[in-house]
Amino acid sequence: MHAKTRLRAALFPAALFPAALLPAAVLATTLLTACGDEDSDAEQTSNAAQPGQRLASWAVSPQDYNQTLPGSALPPPPPMGFANQSIRQVMHLSLGGTNARVRFSNLFGTEPLALAGAHIARAGAAPSAIDATSDTELRFAGQASVTIPAGQEQWSDPSTLQVTSAEDVAVTLFLSGSVPVSTVHTEARQTEFVTAGNALSAPSFSAPETRTANYWVTGIDVTSPSGGGAIVTFGDSITDGVGSTPDANHRYPNYLFERVRTDPKLSGYSVIDEGISGNRILHDVAGPNALGRFERDVLQQSGASHVIILIGINDLGFSGFVLDQAVTAPDVTGGLETLVSQAKAKGLRVYLATLTPLQGTMAPYYSEQTETLRGAVNAWIRGNKVVDGIIDFDRAVQDPQNPLAMNPAFDSGDHLHPSDAGYQVMANAIDLSLLH
């Protein structure tokens, strides 16, 4: 495959194109193990939520569907839209609670987004099904419909729906007019459903079309039953779960929450996933760059108390594809340092994760130069004395016989993204006492 074609497929995954099955994204992130700064505990506890406060239970990072690579010959994505259709999207919550509310984003829209209606319900066992007894209309300042201006986001009013931890819910939107797709999250790793007309309360959709991206829905908050906080996992495709089994909720943040919920000191905490496949610290394209989105995607999340940062591998890999965006190790570590400073200033506990192995991925994404840069960045991360912990995902998933490559037992097959087993190993490698 030609390098430009491979890059196009990586940046704009098949999730967005139901008629064209493009290769899965080949871009990355990396994850976790241990070592912390015990002296920082007192200053970091101020962000813990109190009972009755809102916590983020599920979230994704918004992306611009129409984003293209500046100065490249890559074609823009094909136009997409919905007209007189309902979209049912399934979200796997972390922490349960009451008064669930939903965030709708028109952040990258160039015209107002008109939602004729929206409902939330517990997801049913069959595809596109809901538990009809839990079907709840979402309202906006008391109204059943809402128009969200271009460039803005809108929370629904708190609903009457009470949800339990690790539960699947379905958010159904009805778009009565013709609405172009603008704000998305490309890698839902979850099947979503589309049908004609107003199907807001339909127990299931009849012969629906399917999608594998999120459209316009970017967050679900709940009222915390016992206080706690939101642990935000921030990064690229490895945080986003590329390589994991679709519809299985086997991303590393999912596995992390399963551990967190059984820890007596963390049982009131949620875990949310703010990864974007292909994302970089310093440059846009696969989503806004990390420096530009960190405030919104991490610091503004309801109850944000901790952040695990695993990003930088795409900055290194893109240096081979886009020469005028090549980076040095100090460029990457300087960006990481800025993210850490911003999180610390807001009172979050901060954890840096080492970049995972990538030997065997396509050239020039992987090269001797990329490996040299990764080694330098990881050395800086391991030596960092400012953060509350270092999570060594590199050592957790590397091949003991060849540390530059991922352990075959944890490899999804592209030598960059872990499999379900790899993501579980990453989550298991986190010393939960660091989060206490």
N, C-alpha and C positions, 0 to 999 in steps of 0.2 A: 504494500500500500504506500502511495506517495506520502511524504512527510506532511504536506499541507492537509491532505485528506485525513490522515491519522489525527492531526491536531484538531481539525474541525469536529471529528467524531468525539474526541475527548472533551471538548469544551461544551458541546451541545448534545447531550446524551439522548438515547432513544426514548427516554421518559417523556420528552416533549413532542415526539413525532409518532403518533400511533400508526401511521401508514408506512413508516420507514424504520426498519429495525436496525439502527446504527449500533456499532460496537459499544460496549460499556465504557464509561469514562476511565481513562488510564492515569488519572492524576491523583495526588495523594495527600496524606497527613500522617501523624504517628503518635503512639500513646505511652503507657504509664508504669512506674513502680515507686521508689521511695526515698525519703530523707527529708527532714523538716527542721524548721526553726522554732523550737519550743518557746522562745522568748516573745514571739509575736502574738501568742494566743490572746492576751488581754486586749490588745488594740484592735483585734479583728472581730470580736464578737458583737460589735454594735449593729451589724446588719441582720442579725437573727430576727425573724418575724415573731410577733406575739400572737397568741391565739386570737382568731377573728380577723387577722390580716390576710391579704391576698398573697398567694404564691403561684409562680409559674409552674404548671404541671406538665405542659407539652409546648414545644415551640419549634419552629424552623426559621432559617434565615431567608429573607426575601431576596430575589434576584430579578434582574431585568431580562425578560424573555428576548428582547430585541438587541441585547448587547453583542457587539462584534469586536474583533481584535483590531485596534487601530493600525492603519498602515499596512494591513495584510490583504491578500487576494481572496481570503475566505469569504464565501457568500453569507449574507445574513440568513437567519432562520426563516423558514417559510411562514407567511402570515397564518395566524390561527385565531379563532374566535368561537363564541357560543351565541346562539340566538334561539329564544324561546325554549330553553333547555334547563334541566336540573342537574346539578353535580353533587354526588354524595361522596364525601372524603372521609376515610377512616383514620383516626389518630389513636395511638397507644399512649395513654396517660402514664405518668409516674405516680405522684402522690394523689390520693383521693381527697375529697372535701365537699363542701357545699357551695351553692351559688355560682356554679360554673359560668364563666363568661368567655366570649370568643373574640379574638382580634382579627379584623379584616384589613388587608393592606392594599392600597392603590399607590404605593410608594413610587413605582416606575410607570404609572399610567400617564398618558398625555391628555386624557379627557376624563370627566367624572365617571365613576363606577357606580352604576345603578343596580342595587340588589333589591329585587321585588319581594324577597322573603328569605328567611334563614331559620333552620331548625337544628336542634341538637338532640341526640338520643343515644342510648346504649346500642352498640352494634350487635346485630344478630349473628347466629352461627353460620348462616348461608351467605354467599357473596351478595353484596348490596342490600342485605336485610338489616332491619333495625328491630329492637324490642319496642313494639308500638305502644306499649303501656308507659314507656318512658319518654315518648316523643314530646318535645318541649319547644314552643315557639320562642325564638330569640327576638328581642325588641330593642329599639334604638331610641333613647329618650322617650320611651313609651310607644313608639310607632313600630309597625310591622315591617316597614321598608326603610331603606336609607340610600342616600346618594353620597358617596365619598369623593371629595375633590381630588383632582390629580395631585400626586405627590404627598398624600396624607394617608393616615391609618385611622381606624375607628373601632373602638371596643363596643360590643353589645352591652346592654344592661345585664346585671347579674341575673341569671335564670334561677328557676326553682329546682333544677336538676342536682341531685346529690350523686357523686361518683365515688367509686372505690379505687384503691391503688392498683396499678397495673391493669386497668380496665380499658377496653377498646370502646371509643365513642365514635359516632358518625355525625358529621356536620353536613347538612344538605342546603345548598343554595339554589334559588330559582332566579334565572336571568330572563326576564320577559322580553327584553329588547335584544338588539345585536350588540355584543360586547367583545371587543378585541382582547386577546390575551396580552397582558403586560407584566404583571407581578406574579412570579412563580417561585417554586422551589423545585429544582429539576430532579433531584434524587429522593423521591418519597420512600422508595423501597417498599411500597404499599400499593395495592391495586385500588384505584378510584373508579367511580362509575358515573356514566352520563346517560340521560334519557331525555326524550322529547317532553315538552310541556311542564306543567307544575306538578311535581311529584314530591313536594316537601314532606308530606306525611305518609307517603306510600310505604307499606310494610317491606316491599322490595321493588326493585326496578325490573320491568319487563324487557328482556333482550337488550341489556344496556351495552353501550360502547364502554371500553375500559381505557384507562390512562395510568401512568405511573409517575406523575408529577403532582405536586400540590399547587392549587390555584387560589390565590388571594387570602387563604386562611393561614395565619402565621403564629397564632398563639392561643392557648387555653389556660386560663387562671382558675384557681379554686380558692375558697376561703379556708385557711389553715385551721384544722381542728385543734392543734396543740402547739402552734408556733413551730419554729425551725427555720428553714431557708431553702434557697434554690441553688443547687450545684450546677454551674453552667459549664458544659464541655464545648470548647471553642476550637475550630480547626478547619480542615479541608475534607477530602473524600474519605479518609480513614475514620474521622469522627462521624462523617455522614453515613458510614456503613456500606460503602461500595464494596462489593464482593460477598456481602452477607446474603442469606436467603430471603428473597422478597416475601412479604406478609408474615414473616416469622419473628420480627422484632429481636434480631440477633446482632444489632450494632453494639459496639462496646459500651455506649452509655446505657443501653437497656440492661446489659449484664451488670453494669455497675449499680444501677438502681436496685436490682434484685438483692445485691449484697447490702446496700445502704439501708433498705427497709427492714432488714433483720438485725441491724446493729442498734442496741438500745439507745446509744447517744446520738444516732442519726435518723431514727425512725420518723421524725417529723420533717425530713428533708426530701425535696424532689431532685430529680436529675433531668436536665433538658439538653437538647442536642442542637448546637449552633454551628454545625459543620456545613461547608459548601464544597462540593466536588470541584477540584481544580483551583480552589482559592489560593491566593498569594497574600503575603504581608504588604508588599510594596506596590503592586500593580493591579489594575482592574482587569477584567474580562470574564472569568468564571466567578461571577458575583463581584460586588464592590470589594476593594482590597481590605485587608484586615484592619489596617489603621483607620480606614474610613468608616467601617461598620461596627467597630468594637463598642462604641458608646451605646448605640441602639441595640445591638444584638446581645450584649452582655450587661452593661452597667444599668440599663433601663429596664431589665427584666424584673418582674415583681418578686421581691424578696431575695434578690441575688445576694448570695453570701460567700460563695466560693467560685473560682474559675480555674479550669484545667486547660492550659494552652498547648496545643499540638499543631504547629503550623510552620511552614518554611520549606518543605521539600519541593513544592512546585516553583518557588522562587529559584531554587537551584536547577530544577529540571528544565524550566522555560528558558534558562540562559542558553541552552543549546538550540532551541527552536527560534527564539526571537532575540537576535544578537544585540539589538539596541536596548533591550531590557535585561541584559546580563547583570548579575549581582555578584558582590563579594561576600565573604563570610561576615565582615563587619557591617555590611548593609543589613543582612538578615538579623544579626544579633542586636543591632541598633534598633530595628523595628520591634523585636521582642522586648527589649528594654523599655520602649515607649509603652507597649501594652501593659507590662508589669506596673509601671509607674502610674498609669491611669487607673488600674484596678486598685492598687494600694491607696491611692488618693481618695477613692470612694469607700474604703474600709473593707474591701473583699479580701479573703484569703486567696493566695495566688500560687499555682503550681505549674512548673514548666515540665514538658515532656520531651524526651529525646526523639529525634527523627529516626524512623525505622529503616531497615535495610531495603535496597532497591536494585541490587545487582541482578541482571537478567532481564530488566525491562528494556524497552526499545531504545535504540540510539536515535538522536543524541540526548534523549531525556536522561539516560544513564551514560556516564563516561567516567574516565579516570578523574577528570576535573570535578565532576559532580560529587564523586566519592571523597575527594580531598576537601571540598567545601563542607560536605555533611560531617566529616570527621571534625573539622574545626568548629562548626556550630555546636555539635554535641559536646565537645570538650568545654566550650563556654557554658553550655547549659549545666553540665555536671559540676562545674566550679562555681555556679551562681550562689551567692550567700544572702541575697536580698529576699528571695521568694520563700514561701512557707514549706515547700517541698519540691524535690526533683523526682519525677516519675520516669523510670528508665524503660520505656517501651522497646527501645532498640535491643537491649539485652534480653527482654522478655520473649521476643519473637524471632531472634536471629538463629541461624543454623549453627549449632555448636561446632560443626566441622568446617564451616565457612562463615564467619561472623559478618561478612559483607552481604550475605544473602539471607532471605527469610527462610526459616525452618520449613521444609516441604510439608510438614504436618499441619502448619498454620497458614499455608499459602492458598489463596483462592484460585490461583492458576496464572495470574499475570505477573507474579513475582514482586508486586508492589502493594496490593491490598490483601489483608488477612481474610481467611475464611471465617465461618462461624466459630470454629474451634480457636482460631487466632484471636478473634475479638474477645472470646471468653477468657483466654489466657491474659490478654491485656487488662481486662477488668479485674481478674483475680490477682494480678501483680500489684494492684494498688493497696498500700497499707492504709486501711481505713482509719487507723489511729491518727494519721496525718490530718484527717478532716475533722477530728473532734474539736 
